[in-house]
Amino acid sequence: MNSLEKKQLGQLLSKVPEVTIYFWVIKVLCTTVGETAADFLNMGLGFGLGGTSAVMGVLLTIVLVFQYRAPKYVPGIYWLTVVLISIFGTLVTDLLTDALQVPLETSTLFFSAALAVTFAVWYGFEKTLSIHSIFTARRESFYWIAILFTFALGTATGDLMAEGLGLGYLVTGILVCCLVFVISVAWKSGLDSILSFWIIYIMTRPLGACLGDYMSQSTANGGLDLGPTLTSAIFLSAILFTVIFLTITKRDMIVKNDDGDKKVNSSPRTVFAQVVVVLSSLVFICWGGYHWLRAGLQISTTAEATQALGQTSASDLRPLGDLSPFKTITVATLELVDSGNLSAAKTKVRDLETAWDNAAGALKRMNKEKWAEVDDAIDTVLRQLRAFHQDSVACQESLHSLLTVIDTLNSTPSQIKGGHAHG
């Protein structure tokens, strides 16, 4: 087989789409649908985090079999795989964070290292990380492993910024957009296209989460108040419409081989230098920003809690400061349940979820153990109110249990730092 025939074979068997505007639009939409679908299975159908992970793992495995068997890129199969791997990657991070209590900082470092090792091994075997070269089973395996780690890393990074450091999803979304813009400009100015692609691919995960959060949150919390179900339906419809469009028009079919990537800097030494400079800059900025935000968060948390409680000494503070705002929302939700208006209660509890997520970074640093106690109680409330078949008695019991936890912590002075027995 001559060189031309090999190139034609590579074009024929290409298993991934061309990177166009359609690619990025569907990627962001898949990210949002993946997260809301995971929440629906976990909370709405009561599968739990472990059960949802198992179901998604099985579905992903089945779809991957079809993806591997496909002779070339098939839009429907490919993007269904992306949706499922988005869900599964998100669940992996959630399992580490919620079930195993692994800090988001640790998850971020772990998945960064895992992704780096994947790229190193991939390049060691194939001498390229280009998505225009995915036409062998081994390259496709490296590709999907990398995609899985990008979703897990994007989830950990986004949650760390939005919740762990208290930035919130709006600010996190703006920061991610700024980074994507800077990388795009750098690519246009000569930054290696493969490096640019993978950085942006990671960042679209928290970007999609922020977009979904903005659309589903209530107007009181700065959102559009569409709710997670309607938001998912809108995004899923958009994905379906775009995939059908691409299937008919074939506008995202790769018509060039591995050499088709835009490589302004063809020298391996130059590309290596770019990788070192860009990654070093990102590490420096992220590390510095993390410690700066963490220090500011700790100071503001102590000051706000002290002011709210009328105390002058941090040692006199209750474990999580004043939890009255969360109690107010919980009581209002319980009143709706008691009146038989479960639909309104389901909507109202979103305010509790949003308020708790926004305060997570500060409260977790005040007392991680007590934060986890309240977080578990809130998760139970969300699971009951979002169940496919709501049980009013179970909803009432979960809300009363949450109020008991809040009242206990609100009336028990304790040290800020964790390590105390449950009171």
FIZA-895651 format. One record per residue (C-alpha): x, y, z. Coordinates in steps of 0.001 Angstrom, whole numbers, padded with zeros to 6 digits, always signed. Layout:
N
XYZ ...
//
This chain:
423
+000000+000000+000000 +001555+003313-001065 +001546+006600+000831 -001480+007988-001013 -003531+004875-000300 -002641+005061+003395 -003780+008680+003522 -007038+007807+001791 -007577+004957+004262 -007001+007355+007142 -009603+009721+005714 -012094+006913+005161 -011783+005456+008654 -011626+008722+010591 -013630+008108+013792 -014030+011696+015048 -015538+014884+013599 -013777+017921+012237 -013363+020684+014824 -015829+023321+013659 -018184+025691+015435 -020710+022828+015464 -018236+020677+017368 -017885+023179+020201 -021605+023953+020361 -022546+020282+020737 -019680+019707+023172 -020967+022407+025547 -024553+021184+025184 -023495+017586+025906 -021746+018736+029044 -024884+020410+030403 -027188+017531+029473 -024743+015083+031013 -024795+016856+034354 -028569+017322+034537 -029194+013742+033403 -026930+012452+036166 -028869+014532+038713 -032178+013180+037374 -031082+009561+037735 -029448+010179+041101 -032190+012283+042702 -035276+011911+040512 -035258+008142+040081 -033522+007446+043379 -030651+005446+041886 -028155+007086+044208 -024657+008087+043213 -023344+004517+043108 -026350+003169+041214 -026251+005991+038676 -022535+005416+038111 -023117+001697+037525 -025958+002318+035055 -023986+004941+033158 -020922+002699+033100 -022896-000119+031491 -024550+002194+028940 -021209+003785+028073 -019630+000382+027532 -022449-000678+025189 -022277+002515+023129 -018482+002324+022952 -018822-001130+021360 -020910+000426+018567 -018471+003332+018279 -015494+000996+017874 -017327-001170+015362 -018377+001777+013214 -016135+001932+010097 -015945+005722+010264 -017297+008752+012090 -021064+008438+012592 -022515+011617+014208 -025285+009889+016192 -023036+007221+017714 -020119+009560+018340 -022104+012258+020126 -024113+009743+022157 -020759+008420+023353 -019705+011950+024314 -022937+012531+026274 -022508+009273+028199 -018804+009791+028855 -019652+013301+030052 -022093+011842+032573 -019692+009114+033652 -016720+011475+033981 -018812+013816+036114 -019954+010911+038294 -016380+009734+038851 -015492+013116+040339 -018739+013256+042331 -018082+009802+043761 -014642+010849+044925 -015964+014104+046401 -019257+013020+047953 -018855+009306+048679 -015152+009121+049505 -014759+012709+050785 -011736+013314+048565 -010966+017075+048449 -011527+018772+045096 -007911+019928+045191 -006771+016300+045314 -009154+015285+042512 -007913+018142+040342 -004274+017154+040828 -005019+013453+040311 -006934+013900+037049 -004357+016408+035798 -001644+013819+036365 -003771+011042+034825 -004401+013154+031726 -000714+014053+031443 +000269+010366+031648 -002358+009480+029022 -000985+012094+026626 +002606+010991+027283 +001843+007321+026597 -000318+008226+023592 +002463+010326+022092 +005051+007689+022940 +003218+005084+020892 +001769+007219+018092 +004065+010287+017886 +001006+012537+017595 -001941+013705+019697 -003893+015004+016715 -007590+014158+016546 -007170+014094+012753 -005271+010837+013143 -007945+008759+014928 -008306+005882+012497 -006912+002902+014437 -008360+001112+017467 -005348+001980+019622 -005504+005672+018807 -009228+005689+019420 -008668+004051+022823 -006182+006758+023802 -008639+009364+022531 -011574+008159+024658 -009429+007707+027767 -008230+011288+027345 -011816+012492+026833 -012914+010744+030040 -010154+012394+032050 -010917+015823+030538 -014514+015570+031761 -013456+014392+035216 -010810+017122+035427 -013193+019774+034112 -015756+018766+036736 -013222+018909+039567 -011804+022227+038363 -015207+023834+037858 -016540+022684+041235 -013362+023822+042961 -013675+027293+041456 -017432+027703+041799 -017998+026013+045155 -014665+025265+046829 -013331+028793+046372 -016729+030476+046541 -016617+032139+043110 -020046+030904+042079 -020942+029585+038637 -021417+032981+036982 -017930+034239+037859 -016459+030830+037053 -018157+030903+033652 -016792+034372+032916 -013259+033322+033891 -013474+030200+031730 -014720+032253+028779 -011784+034619+029210 -009326+031713+029218 -010923+030176+026128 -010725+033554+024382 -007043+033996+025281 -006155+030487+024050 -008123+031079+020833 -006254+034303+020151 -002961+032586+020937 -003840+029797+018491 -004582+032343+015773 -001229+033925+016576 +000704+030686+016212 +000111+028524+019302 +000155+024823+018445 -003339+023716+017397 -003262+020398+019283 -002253+022072+022561 -004940+024724+022057 -007595+022114+021319 -007057+020073+024476 -006904+023096+026797 -010183+024435+025403 -011746+020962+025511 -011088+020745+029256 -012438+024236+029885 -015723+023684+028052 -016749+021297+030854 -017112+023985+033564 -018425+026368+030885 -021293+023997+030086 -022045+023525+033778 -022219+027291+034294 -024566+027707+031325 -026893+025007+032594 -026807+026435+036104 -027691+029906+034817 -030652+028637+032800 -032056+026343+035500 -031658+028554+038574 -034462+030758+039850 -034543+034450+038972 -033922+035243+042653 -030555+033543+042271 -029736+035313+039006 -030953+032575+036664 -033655+032208+034024 -035784+029912+036210 -036286+027281+033486 -035618+024408+035860 -033347+021417+035235 -035953+019377+033330 -036820+022095+030809 -033157+023071+030488 -032232+019466+029720 -035054+019193+027183 -033931+022373+025411 -030297+021303+025259 -031120+017740+024234 -033350+019033+021437 -030568+021349+020283 -028104+018433+020249 -030525+016237+018303 -031261+018965+015746 -027560+019719+015241 -026605+016045+014934 -029342+015482+012333 -028136+018552+010459 -024546+017298+010464 -025616+013800+009457 -027360+015197+006381 -024858+017880+005394 -021672+016059+006529 -020145+019441+007333 -018046+018024+010142 -016532+015125+008226 -012729+015161+008282 -011386+015491+004759 -007737+015689+005674 -005281+013375+007357 -002878+013808+010269 -000934+016389+008308 -004028+018549+008012 -003629+020180+011421 -002661+023789+011383 +000949+023716+012496 +002518+027127+012253 +005385+025845+014355 +006434+022592+012671 +009622+022139+014712 +009090+019601+017555 +011458+021632+019703 +009354+024760+019203 +006126+022920+019975 +007698+021421+023112 +008787+024891+024225 +005217+026158+023721 +003813+023320+025805 +006257+024032+028646 +005591+027787+028610 +001796+027523+028382 +001405+024797+030999 +003881+026471+033359 +001942+029734+033027 -001360+027991+033723 +000058+026187+036761 +001544+029422+038120 -001676+031396+037622 -003907+028642+039011 -001681+027928+041996 -001313+031601+042873 -005010+032298+042313 -006002+029319+044423 -003972+030391+047458 -005057+034024+047097 -008747+033105+046904 -008425+030561+049699 -006818+033103+052037 -009461+035705+051186 -012240+033168+051646 -011008+032206+055105 -010729+035841+056203 -014162+036797+054860 -015749+033684+056339 -014450+034419+059836 -015327+038114+059611 -018863+037540+058316 -019589+034815+060834 -018262+036913+063698 -020352+039893+062634 -023472+037795+062186 -023155+036259+065625 -022088+039420+067408 -018914+037759+068606 -015415+039122+068856 -013559+035825+069129 -013440+033137+066481 -013265+030478+069224 -016837+031359+070273 -018346+030717+066866 -020852+028000+066168 -019486+025262+063849 -020897+026766+060643 -021853+030201+061839 -025458+031341+061398 -027481+028786+059404 -030733+030729+059730 -030962+031557+055960 -030969+027838+055156 -033511+027179+057889 -035813+029835+056437 -035842+028158+053029 -036291+024722+054606 -039272+025900+056681 -040874+027492+053613 -040405+024254+051679 -041900+022227+054536 -044959+024497+054629 -045545+023798+050936 -045251+020058+051531 -047630+020228+054510 -050171+022040+052329 -049937+019302+049714 -048255+021476+047099 -045358+019131+046305 -044762+020697+042908 -044137+024136+044432 -041989+022545+047138 -039870+020865+044466 -039321+024272+042866 -038651+025994+046194 -036011+023487+047271 -033852+024619+044334 -033263+027831+046294 -031918+025760+049169 -029636+023794+046849 -028304+026942+045186 -027741+028806+048456 -025978+025805+049985 -023743+025288+046934 -022784+028960+046887 -021802+028832+050557 -020053+025468+050348 -016540+026825+049963 -016740+029000+053073 -018658+026569+055271 -016467+023598+054398 -013413+025479+055622 -015095+026438+058869 -015847+022817+059786 -015732+020106+057132 -017295+017439+059361 -020329+019528+060286 -020676+020743+056703 -020854+017115+055536 -023553+016427+058129 -025784+019180+056756 -024864+018345+053169 -026008+014738+053623 -029298+015911+055100 -029868+018319+052204 -029071+015572+049678 -031778+013424+051297 -034271+016280+051011 -033414+016819+047341 -033713+013110+046620 -037160+012890+048200 -038584+016050+046645 -037228+015189+043195 -038306+011568+043274 -040232+010375+040220 -043106+009409+042527 -043047+011849+045428 -043993+010588+048900 -045274+013464+051039 -044502+011643+054291 -040920+010900+053214 -040525+014530+052123 -041768+015765+055490 -039461+013423+057382 -036401+014487+055391 -037194+018187+055914 -037751+017699+059657 -034450+015816+059897 -032686+018680+058130 -034242+021221+060491 -033080+019154+063461 -029504+019157+062159 -029607+022907+061491 -031110+023726+064898 -028521+021571+066662 -025607+023290+064933 -027136+026737+065328 -027398+026313+069085 -024074+024564+069737 -020952+026732+070089 -017852+025007+068765 -014412+025536+067354 -014182+026477+063702 -011770+023688+062908 -013091+020176+062367 -012406+017063+064334 -015249+017248+066884 -017827+014563+067473 -021301+015182+066166 -023281+017174+068691 
//
